[in-house]
Amino acid sequence: MTDVGSPRARLAGSGPADSGPADSGPADSGPADSGLELTTAGFARAGFPGPGFAADGVTGGPALSDRLTALARITQIGSARSGHDGFDPELLRESEDLLDRAGERLRLSAGHTVVVLAGGTGSGKSSLFNRLASADFSPVGVVRPMTREAYACVWGMEGAGPLLDWLGVAERNRYARSSELDAGESSMGGLLLLDLPDHDSVLAGATGSVNRLVSLADLMVWVLDPQKYADAAVHSRYLVPMAGHSSVISLVLNQSDLLTPQEAHDCVEDLQRLLETEGLHDSQVLVTSALTGAGVAELRQVLIRTVSARRASTARIAADVDALAARFAPYAGQADVEGPEQHSDALVAAFAQAAGVAGVGRALQSARELKAVDYVGWPVSWLADRLLRRDPVRKIRLGTLWDELRSMSAGPAGAHRAEIDNAITVLSDQIAPGLPAPWPATARSAARSQVDAIPSALGRAIADALPAQNSAALWWRLVAVWQGLLLGGAVAGLTWLVVLVVAGIFGALQHTTFSNVALLPWIAVMVAAILLLGWLTASGCMTLVARTADREREQAEQKMRAEIAGVARRMVLLPVEQELSVYGRFRDELAAARGEG
């Protein structure tokens, strides 16, 4: 491809940095400001008016600031759940890169639109760049790459310096179109046009530079020649991966002077068909000739419309957000997931069984009954048991049993760890089957986050549910007094019988009431009645004690289960609910990032 044919002269004020006044030289080379801190507080604090960050108030799509904030939030959520069976670290890295790049781009200059001319060796992009700039700024080659570095031509240099620094354009390759002689091009004010190195260049670093600048551009113009417009290197490496960015991609079929009108028409149709199959439905195709200038005016109008709309930068960022949001979609799933509360009863029952609530209740009942025997039991039976040694360690067993109940703690004597693990596993399997990865694993981890502390917590819950001490009820003491009186009466009657028998044998105690032998049957009946009354009192009171102890056992078990429910809620269900809440927030933020909120 030859250089642009029509004569061109450098206009005053456009050229390298050392010529012309300050307002028409290259962009400033001062250091760029520090990058925008990407926090979930939102991109609206970047200092640009309106949700689209455009300085003139024109937005670049529905609430781009909200979409970027939502993307930052889902990236934060994913970063805490990356790795094996989690969020793809590469996806998270790309998302962070986009957030950094978006914040930096929008912070630097919302008033400039970065347009790149990209293409292969011999496509004529440098000639087209010079034609658009109306000056020979970029060197032109025919069969070998001449553009070793990016060249920039800026219409309206004010504020473009930091942006050019960010793009990495060397000061010697910056040109300005901002003097009074360029007043006829005022409609292009704000355009920053870059001529990129050839993407197929053999020069070291050229491909990397192209890839970087293409990723930073607001509008991409791919310059193709009639011989290589279907070049697989361009389509597979650049166009197909950026199908979601078709609204900010234009294709120029250059060197139309080498084709007949029919050949140019056929090439355009074939290129459009190829773009449709590749998903670039919104990309436009232009036909130009840098040699004759044909079609350059139409290309210039495309650039003017893009600059006037002030939407290219935000449209490019929005397209990047769309692409990343689509890659995050598999982590969101399709259906809402219910919380774990519906499974809480089963979890509490399993924890109660693991902690031995039923056994503790029975032990408590036994302890109360053993305690009551000392008060409401018939002393004669109690004495007979001691004399016959039928229960020699009852007192010891009572004290030991109560001490064991009061010292419930963690460990095998409290709650069995294996049963707790099984209960948590069952809960995790019930709430997580409908979740996409990595949420089943994170929900399971949340459920098990405090598993080591659960046994001791269950032990404390049981101990707190027990009575403060094994104290005797008031009515027990009254019955004990009554039983003592009966026992005293029985002893007095037996003593009387002995006295009468002795008096009758030895003739003592003559002519006294106590010596009347006729009283023997009545005294014997009285003693028998007292003994029977004592036994009936003890039997009836022990029946009442058993009922009371059973009721106390039920109340204690209810209190223990209530305490255990609190442990299950605090140490298992609440962490799972929080993780499911994060999942729901991830879905909401993803919808916002996709522009659906």
DAMO-V883777 format. One record per helix or strand. SS is the DSSP state (a for helix, b for strand). FROM is the first residue (numbers start at 0). LEN is the number of residues. If there is no record, write none. Layout:
# DAMO-V883777
ss->(SS;SS)
from->(FROM;FROM)
len->(LEN;LEN)
This chain:
# DAMO-V883777
ss->(a;a;a;b;b;a;b;a;b;a;a;b;a;b;a;b;a;b;a;a;b;a;a;a;a;a;a;a;a;a;a;a;a)
from->(21;42;63;81;86;88;112;124;150;160;170;173;179;190;205;218;231;248;255;260;283;295;311;339;356;378;393;416;438;450;473;512;516)
len->(3;4;16;1;1;20;7;9;4;7;3;3;9;5;11;7;17;6;3;17;4;14;20;16;20;9;13;16;9;15;33;3;77)
